[in-house]
Amino acid sequence: MKQYTTLFQSGRKASECLELRADPDRRGQEKDLINLYPQVRYQQVEGFGGAFTDAAGYVFSLMPEALQEQFLRDCFSPEGLNYSFGRTSIDSCDFSCGMYAADDTAGDTELRHFSLERPMRYVLPLYLRAAETAGKPIQMMMTPWSPPAWMKTNGSRTGGGQLKKEYYPLWAEYICRYLLEAEKAGMKVRFLSSQNEPKAVQTWDSCLFDGAGEREFIRGSLAPALRKHGLSHVSLLIWDHNKERAYERACETICDGEMRGLVDGIAVHWYSGDHFEALQMIRDRFPEKRIVFSEACVEYSIYRGDNQLRNARMYAHELIGSLNHGLNVFLDWNMLLDEQGGPNHVGNYCDAPIMYNTRTGELTRNLSWDYIAHFSRYMRPGAVRIGLSRFSSCLEAAAAQNPDGSVCVTVMNPGDRDVPFFLRTGDRVWPALQKGDSISTYVFSPGEAG
């Protein structure tokens, strides 16, 4: 068994790799165990990814070729984050250089002025380079933050407002046109959510949808339009907001057999806290539906950006909790930002796993990159979460079995004291040490399972 560890002590990070050997004298070990049960299988872990925002694409465009290549390897190579999924906005979001729409011409009900020239200006070049680095198409989730202002009750992309009902069919056509042109340009569209954060009134691009409205829009306009345009391969996700009301929205929207057939899953964010139990209730009530974690970031308006250990722990805690309660796909927010945590057209600056200083020309991998890598690098697409039990809450852990039969378990020690423990599966027991302020991934082959 190999132990891959990232430590963060005295403000510095370090990595190490150790070979662990099973101890036959510990077969009867009862205390200090983390038990692994490959025969107990749960949901499939389809993959990991990050957001191709306009901001990330713009910052990428400013970087010299050598740093662009380094960034792409850091995110999309097997030695990096091994990302296979991505997310981008339909038209502008807060992490755009400004507000824009593919068709901002009021009253253009035939979409004659529709163009992706501005929306895809920075996103598409980054996407194509990422797919080239990965050696395969990156599977994208597309999400609208707001319809064009002229389709809304408040006449603005910002401040919430609602989509006018008379524009439900046109907005569905607009979305389909967006997906079709993105695919024609080379993008692989896998998921579509009907609205980002439909409960939030924001100073940036936003639009309100209650459960009944989302249901009506999907049933009457969006799903028929997807079928009409040959986009049935695009999986439709609902909610795309915080977990604390995800279960209620799932029950309200997926309310009958027809809606259950139209909706593929539910997307969630982390901004209102853990609520991992909500994911478990969704998994139990709707076992056939995907749970996609679609957005997470450390907001500078709430958290200091220089506390790397806390920021990284937030990611690992979220990943462990969500995986252990039914998560299928994990998508981080911006993959890349500048030294301010932008650009962001309303100054809503945030942290990112990789940041480029436009003044000094320095590309920095934050500790959150390392912590995310402990999951995305070792839990391969198509892995299945397996059973696990812990002796104590002092260590957090999640485990999965990869398609090749190897088993990986990621263990985080959020405390500053070293914790000795034993990993056990069958009659094999490995003595291990989880150092303070560290995260480790333990990987063993099928032959080591005992």
C-alpha positions, 0 to 999 in steps of 0.5 A: 500500500502507498501513502501519499501525504500533503502536510502544511506546517509552519506555513509551508506545504510538503509532500511525501510518499511512503510504502506501507506493509501489512502487519500479520500480527495485527489481524486481531486489532480492534482499536484505532481502526479505519475499516474498508469494505470493498464488497459494500458498494454505493454510488458511482463517482463519475469524476471531478472538475472545475469551472471554465468561467469567463474570468478564468479564460481571460486570466489564462489568455494573459499568461505566457505559453509556458505557464498556460501549459503548466496550468493545463497540466496542473488541472487536466493531466493524470499527474495533476487534478485529472479533471474530466468535467467542467462548468460554464455559464450561459451568458455572463455571471459574476465571474465575467469581465462584464455583463453580456448576452448572446442576444441582447436585442430587445424584442428579437423573438426570432433570435436573429442577432444571436451570437456566441462571439462574446460569451465564448471569447475566452471560454472556448479557447481554454476548453479546447486546450484543456481537452487537448491536454486531457486527451479527451473531451471535457464533459461540460455542465452549462448553467444560465445565471439570467435570461436577457434583461428584456425577457425579465420582469425587472428589465435587468440581468441583476437583482433577481427578477423573474423570466416572463411566462410569455418568454418561457418557450423563447428562453428554452429555444435560446438555451438550446441554440446556445448548446448547439452552437457550443457543441458545433464549436467543439464543446461536449455538453453533458449537463444543463441546469435550468437556473443558477441559484434560483432563490438568490437576489444578487447584485450580479446576474440572477433570476428567481424560480420557485419550485412550481415555476421551475417545474412548469418551465421544464415540463412545458418548454425546456424539455420539449425544446431539448428533444426537438433539437436533438439534445436528449443526451444532455442531462437536465439538473434542477435547483443548482443552489445550496444544500439546505433546501435541496431536498424540498426542491427535489420533492417539489420539482420531481413531483410525478412520474413525468417529471421524474423521467425529465429530470436527471438529477439535482445540483448543489452548492456549499454556501449555507453549510454542510447539510450532508444529510440532505444529500442522503435524503435525496439519495434515499428518495431518488436513488436513480438521480445524480447528485452533482456538486456544482459550485464551491469557492472561498469568498473574500467577503467572508474569509481571509484569502491568506489562510490556506490551511482553512481553505483547503480543509473546507474543500476536503471536508466538503468532498468527504461529507458529500461523497459519503452521502451520495455525491456523483460529480464534484465541480469546483468553481473558478479554476484560475483567477488573478491576484485580486481573486477576479476579474469579477464585474461586481467585485465579488472576489474569491480564492481559487486553487490556482492564481496568476499574478498579472503584475509579477507573472507568478503562477501559484498553486494554493493548498486547496489544489493539493487537497482537491488532488487527493480525491480527483487524482486517485478516485478515477472516473467510474469509481464506486464508493465503498463501505468505511467505518472509523474509530473516531471523528478526529479523522475524516475519511472517504473510500472508493474502488476504481475500475481497475480494482484498486482501492483508495481511501482519503484521510484528513487530520484537521487537528494539529496532533499526529494520530496513529491508526490502522487501516484494515480490510479483510485480514490485512491490517496496515499501521499508519500515521496521520500527521497533524494538519495533513491529508493522505490518500492510501492506495492498494491493489486488489491483491493486497485486499486480503 
